[in-house]
Amino acid sequence: MNQPDHQRTWTVAEAQSQLSEILRLAAKEGPQHIGADRPFVVVPAEAWYAHEQPRRLPHQQSSTHMGKWLLENMPRGIDLELPSRREPERPIPFLNQENE
């Protein structure tokens, strides 16, 4: 993995003690590298999501309705046995039966 010569690599101990500074620098100067044996890179969420794929950030509203999303993402190949609507109603068990 190539990294610019001017880019510094933070140690894990430095990263723990100076997280605010790392986040500020990531927003201002770009990716911040942490660790040598097992390296990590800190980037702003907007940069990550823009690079990964055009998906929405968690705080942005989805344009897909929940029902449509459920239909598109439901597991396939699973046969569920649904009770008949004509069966008499069954009592609903209480969650805290052992406390009674």
Secondary structure, 3 states (H helix, E strand, C coil): CCCCCCCCEECHHHHHHCHHHHHHHHHHHCCEEECCCCCEEECCHHHHHHHHCCCCCCCCCCCCCHHHHHHHHCCCCCCCCCCCCCCCCCCCCCCCHHHC
